[in-house]
Amino acid sequence: MSASGGTKAIVAALGANLAIAAAKFVAFAFSGSSSMLAEGVHSVADSGNQGLLLLGGKKAKRAATEEHPFGYGRERYIYGFLVSIVLFTIGGVFALYEGYEKIHDPHELDNWYWPVGVLVFAIIAEGFSFRTAIKESNELRGKQSWPQFVRRAKAPELPVVLLEDFGALVGLVLALGGVGLTLATGNGVWDGIGTMCIGALLVLIALVLAAETKSLLLGEAAGPEQVAKIRAAVVDGDTVTRVIHMRTLHLGPEELLVAAKIAVQHDDTAKEVADAINAAEDRIRTAVPIARVIYLEPDIYNESLAASGDDPAKTPGGV
């Protein structure tokens, strides 16, 4: 996995979640807090999710085959989608169920210092993991806002880790609030309410992740800046005079397919056109290095056809 895959952030989150999960289950065993049980299951689910992301990154490196001529780059999208399913079913739904049970059968907490101590430890550990994810994301985010980064990122790993860590930190605060109110009032219902809130939060994050990774699986085009660079690189002003129309598609986070119909001079020889196409491909790869698969189709631009065509994608002069 490349650096843009956020390997450091994934490993940091995996280490933190394994340690936190063990601590939470110990705290549940001594206190009986449903919030701690829900948070323990949440951390186990998160650990499994980081394992899935690492596995997806490894599988995506496989070389292309006759059956999969464009390679396996989309494996990372598939495993990112699986993460959202795991987070929804194991993390969110379980927490909602456990909270419902606790509200209907509340009881006081035993050994309250266990859940409080573990929650404070978990907040510190998750904060370290979240800081690592933010640091790696800032290297790619540029001037985008955080919602824009999550929405537009082509590599699924960093948005997944960011949302998981954010959800974990908020969930820990909710769990601490539930435990604190239970201790203050002596009413175990508050622990159940805190657990329900954790479940609702995890379900919401899972739905956001599912929507974003589904879009990547369906196939997203290059970003506006990359498209502009590709268009500028294609035209040389001599043999290639314009881009008639163009399509781009991410075959993976770091692999882009470019297909374009380009206008050439009507009196150019076949060799001149072939040389111009090869030169244009070199310019595209220099301008946008992730453009690995490029198909350029030469055509003669016709302004009258461009004006009268019903389908620009099939019209020589279309846009």
C-alpha positions as CSV (number, residue, x, y, z in Angstrom):
1,M,0.0,0.0,0.0
2,S,1.3,3.4,-0.9
3,A,1.8,6.2,1.6
4,S,-1.5,7.7,0.5
5,G,-3.2,4.5,1.6
6,G,-2.6,5.7,5.2
7,T,-0.8,2.6,6.4
8,K,0.7,4.4,9.4
9,A,-2.8,5.6,10.5
10,I,-4.3,2.1,10.1
11,V,-1.5,0.4,12.2
12,A,-1.8,3.1,14.9
13,A,-5.5,2.7,15.0
14,L,-5.2,-1.2,15.1
15,G,-2.7,-1.1,18.0
16,A,-4.8,1.4,20.0
17,N,-8.1,-0.5,19.4
18,L,-6.6,-3.9,20.5
19,A,-5.3,-2.4,23.8
20,I,-8.6,-0.5,24.4
21,A,-10.8,-3.5,23.6
22,A,-9.0,-5.6,26.2
23,A,-9.2,-2.8,28.8
24,K,-13.0,-2.3,28.2
25,F,-13.9,-6.0,28.6
26,V,-12.0,-6.1,31.9
27,A,-13.9,-3.0,33.0
28,F,-17.2,-4.6,32.0
29,A,-16.4,-7.8,33.9
30,F,-15.7,-5.8,37.1
31,S,-18.5,-3.2,36.8
32,G,-21.3,-4.7,34.7
33,S,-21.6,-1.5,32.7
34,S,-23.4,-2.0,29.4
35,S,-21.7,1.1,28.0
36,M,-18.4,-0.7,28.6
37,L,-19.6,-3.8,26.9
38,A,-20.8,-1.9,23.9
39,E,-17.6,0.1,23.7
40,G,-15.6,-3.2,24.0
41,V,-17.5,-4.7,21.0
42,H,-17.0,-1.4,19.2
43,S,-13.2,-1.6,19.6
44,V,-13.2,-5.3,18.5
45,A,-15.2,-4.3,15.4
46,D,-12.8,-1.4,14.7
47,S,-9.8,-3.7,15.1
48,G,-11.3,-6.1,12.6
49,N,-12.0,-3.2,10.3
50,Q,-8.3,-2.1,10.3
51,G,-7.4,-5.7,9.5
52,L,-9.7,-5.6,6.6
53,L,-8.2,-2.4,5.3
54,L,-4.7,-3.9,5.5
55,L,-5.9,-7.0,3.7
56,G,-7.5,-5.0,1.0
57,G,-4.3,-3.0,0.4
58,K,-2.3,-6.2,0.1
59,K,-4.8,-7.8,-2.3
60,A,-4.9,-4.7,-4.5
61,K,-1.2,-5.0,-5.3
62,R,-1.8,-8.2,-7.3
63,A,-0.7,-8.0,-11.0
64,A,-3.3,-7.8,-13.7
65,T,-4.5,-11.0,-15.3
66,E,-6.4,-12.0,-18.4
67,E,-9.6,-12.3,-16.4
68,H,-8.9,-8.9,-14.7
69,P,-6.9,-6.9,-17.2
70,F,-7.2,-3.7,-15.3
71,G,-5.8,-5.2,-12.1
72,Y,-7.2,-5.4,-8.6
73,G,-7.0,-1.8,-7.4
74,R,-10.7,-1.8,-6.5
75,E,-10.1,-4.4,-3.9
76,R,-9.4,-1.5,-1.6
77,Y,-12.9,-0.1,-2.3
78,I,-14.5,-3.5,-1.6
79,Y,-12.8,-3.9,1.7
80,G,-13.7,-0.3,2.6
81,F,-17.4,-1.2,1.9
82,L,-17.1,-4.3,4.1
83,V,-15.8,-2.1,6.9
84,S,-19.0,-0.1,6.8
85,I,-21.1,-3.3,7.1
86,V,-19.1,-4.6,10.0
87,L,-19.3,-1.2,11.8
88,F,-23.1,-1.1,11.2
89,T,-23.9,-4.7,12.3
90,I,-21.4,-5.6,15.0
91,G,-20.8,-2.1,16.4
92,G,-24.0,-0.1,15.9
93,V,-26.8,-2.7,16.1
94,F,-25.2,-4.5,19.0
95,A,-24.9,-1.3,21.0
96,L,-28.5,-0.4,20.3
97,Y,-29.7,-3.8,21.4
98,E,-27.5,-3.8,24.6
99,G,-28.7,-0.2,25.4
100,Y,-32.4,-1.3,25.0
101,E,-31.9,-4.2,27.3
102,K,-30.2,-2.1,30.0
103,I,-32.9,0.5,29.9
104,H,-35.5,-2.2,30.5
105,D,-33.5,-3.9,33.2
106,P,-31.3,-1.3,34.8
107,H,-28.9,-2.0,37.7
108,E,-26.3,0.0,39.6
109,L,-22.6,-0.2,38.6
110,D,-20.1,-2.2,40.6
111,N,-16.5,-1.0,41.1
112,W,-17.2,2.2,39.3
113,Y,-13.5,3.2,39.1
114,W,-12.9,0.4,36.6
115,P,-15.0,1.9,33.8
116,V,-14.0,5.5,34.6
117,G,-10.3,4.6,34.6
118,V,-10.5,2.6,31.3
119,L,-12.5,5.3,29.6
120,V,-9.9,7.9,30.4
121,F,-7.2,5.6,29.2
122,A,-9.2,4.9,26.0
123,I,-9.7,8.6,25.3
124,I,-6.0,9.2,25.5
125,A,-5.2,6.2,23.2
126,E,-7.9,7.1,20.7
127,G,-6.7,10.6,20.7
128,F,-3.2,9.5,19.7
129,S,-4.7,7.3,16.9
130,F,-6.9,10.2,15.7
131,R,-3.9,12.6,15.8
132,T,-2.0,10.2,13.5
133,A,-4.9,9.9,11.1
134,I,-5.3,13.7,10.9
135,K,-1.5,14.2,10.3
136,E,-1.5,11.8,7.4
137,S,-4.7,13.2,6.0
138,N,-3.4,16.8,6.1
139,E,-0.7,15.7,3.6
140,L,-3.4,14.9,1.0
141,R,-6.2,17.2,2.1
142,G,-4.8,20.5,0.8
143,K,-7.4,23.3,1.0
144,Q,-10.4,21.0,1.2
145,S,-12.6,21.0,4.3
146,W,-12.8,17.8,6.3
147,P,-16.3,16.9,4.8
148,Q,-14.9,17.6,1.3
149,F,-11.9,15.4,2.0
150,V,-14.0,12.5,3.2
151,R,-16.4,12.9,0.2
152,R,-13.7,13.3,-2.5
153,A,-10.9,11.1,-1.3
154,K,-10.2,8.3,-3.8
155,A,-8.2,6.2,-1.3
156,P,-10.8,4.8,1.2
157,E,-8.5,4.0,4.1
158,L,-7.9,7.5,5.6
159,P,-11.5,8.6,5.5
160,V,-12.5,5.3,7.1
161,V,-9.9,5.6,9.9
162,L,-10.7,9.3,10.5
163,L,-14.5,8.6,10.9
164,E,-13.8,5.5,13.0
165,D,-11.5,7.4,15.4
166,F,-13.8,10.4,15.5
167,G,-16.8,8.1,16.3
168,A,-14.7,6.3,18.9
169,L,-13.8,9.5,20.7
170,V,-17.4,10.7,20.7
171,G,-18.6,7.3,21.8
172,L,-16.1,7.3,24.7
173,V,-17.4,10.7,25.8
174,L,-21.0,9.3,25.6
175,A,-20.0,6.2,27.6
176,L,-18.3,8.4,30.2
177,G,-21.4,10.5,30.4
178,G,-23.6,7.5,30.9
179,V,-21.4,6.0,33.6
180,G,-21.1,9.4,35.3
181,L,-24.9,10.0,35.4
182,T,-25.5,6.5,36.6
183,L,-23.1,7.1,39.5
184,A,-24.6,10.5,40.3
185,T,-28.2,9.4,40.2
186,G,-27.9,5.7,41.2
187,N,-30.1,4.9,38.2
188,G,-28.7,2.4,35.7
189,V,-31.0,3.7,32.9
190,W,-28.5,6.4,32.1
191,D,-25.9,3.7,31.3
192,G,-28.4,2.2,28.9
193,I,-29.1,5.6,27.3
194,G,-25.4,6.2,26.8
195,T,-25.1,2.8,25.1
196,M,-28.1,3.6,22.8
197,C,-26.4,6.9,21.8
198,I,-23.2,5.1,21.0
199,G,-25.2,2.7,18.8
200,A,-26.9,5.5,17.0
201,L,-23.6,7.2,16.4
202,L,-22.0,4.1,14.9
203,V,-24.9,3.4,12.6
204,L,-24.8,7.0,11.3
205,I,-21.0,6.7,10.6
206,A,-21.5,3.3,9.0
207,L,-24.1,4.7,6.6
208,V,-21.9,7.6,5.6
209,L,-19.0,5.2,4.9
210,A,-21.3,2.9,3.0
211,A,-22.5,5.8,0.8
212,E,-19.0,7.0,0.0
213,T,-17.4,3.6,-0.7
214,K,-20.4,2.6,-2.8
215,S,-19.7,5.7,-5.0
216,L,-16.1,4.5,-5.4
217,L,-17.2,1.0,-6.2
218,L,-19.5,2.3,-8.9
219,G,-16.6,4.2,-10.4
220,E,-15.6,7.8,-10.0
221,A,-14.0,10.2,-12.4
222,A,-10.8,12.1,-11.8
223,G,-11.0,15.3,-9.9
224,P,-11.5,18.6,-11.6
225,E,-7.8,19.6,-11.3
226,Q,-6.6,16.4,-12.8
227,V,-9.1,16.6,-15.6
228,A,-7.9,20.1,-16.4
229,K,-4.2,18.9,-16.4
230,I,-5.1,16.0,-18.7
231,R,-6.9,18.3,-21.2
232,A,-4.0,20.7,-21.3
233,A,-1.5,17.9,-21.8
234,V,-3.3,16.3,-24.7
235,V,-3.3,19.3,-27.0
236,D,0.0,20.2,-28.6
237,G,-1.5,23.0,-30.9
238,D,0.0,21.3,-34.0
239,T,-1.2,17.8,-34.7
240,V,-3.6,17.5,-31.8
241,T,-5.8,20.6,-31.9
242,R,-8.4,19.9,-29.2
243,V,-10.1,17.4,-27.0
244,I,-13.5,16.5,-28.6
245,H,-14.7,14.6,-25.5
246,M,-13.1,12.7,-22.7
247,R,-13.9,10.2,-20.0
248,T,-11.9,9.3,-16.9
249,L,-12.4,6.5,-14.4
250,H,-10.5,5.4,-11.2
251,L,-9.5,1.8,-11.5
252,G,-8.1,2.1,-8.0
253,P,-7.0,4.9,-5.7
254,E,-3.7,5.3,-7.6
255,E,-4.7,4.2,-11.1
256,L,-6.6,6.2,-13.6
257,L,-8.1,5.3,-16.9
258,V,-8.3,8.0,-19.5
259,A,-10.3,7.7,-22.8
260,A,-10.6,10.6,-25.2
261,K,-11.5,11.5,-28.7
262,I,-9.0,14.0,-30.0
263,A,-9.1,16.3,-33.0
264,V,-6.2,16.0,-35.5
265,Q,-5.4,17.8,-38.8
266,H,-7.2,16.3,-41.8
267,D,-4.1,16.1,-43.9
268,D,-1.8,14.4,-41.3
269,T,-0.3,11.0,-42.2
270,A,-1.0,7.9,-40.1
271,K,2.5,8.1,-38.8
272,E,2.2,11.7,-37.8
273,V,-1.1,10.9,-35.9
274,A,0.4,7.9,-34.2
275,D,3.5,9.9,-33.1
276,A,1.3,12.7,-31.8
277,I,-0.8,10.2,-29.8
278,N,2.3,8.6,-28.3
279,A,3.6,12.1,-27.4
280,A,0.2,13.1,-25.9
281,E,0.2,9.9,-23.7
282,D,3.7,10.8,-22.4
283,R,2.5,14.3,-21.6
284,I,-0.5,13.0,-19.8
285,R,1.5,10.6,-17.6
286,T,3.9,13.4,-16.8
287,A,1.1,15.8,-15.8
288,V,-1.0,13.1,-13.9
289,P,1.3,10.2,-13.0
290,I,-1.6,8.0,-11.9
291,A,-3.0,8.0,-15.5
292,R,-1.8,4.4,-16.2
293,V,-4.3,3.3,-18.9
294,I,-4.8,5.7,-21.8
295,Y,-6.8,5.3,-24.9
296,L,-6.8,8.2,-27.4
297,E,-9.0,8.0,-30.6
298,P,-8.2,10.5,-33.4
299,D,-11.0,12.2,-35.3
300,I,-11.5,15.2,-37.6
301,Y,-13.2,18.1,-35.8
302,N,-16.3,19.3,-37.6
303,E,-17.9,22.5,-36.2
304,S,-21.3,22.0,-38.0
305,L,-21.6,18.4,-36.7
306,A,-20.7,19.6,-33.3
307,A,-23.5,22.1,-33.4
308,S,-26.1,19.6,-34.8
309,G,-25.2,16.4,-32.9
310,D,-27.8,15.1,-30.5
311,D,-25.3,13.0,-28.6
312,P,-22.0,14.8,-28.0
313,A,-20.3,11.6,-26.9
314,K,-21.0,10.1,-30.4
315,T,-20.5,13.3,-32.4
316,P,-17.0,14.0,-33.9
317,G,-17.3,17.6,-32.9
318,G,-19.1,17.0,-29.6
319,V,-17.8,18.4,-26.3
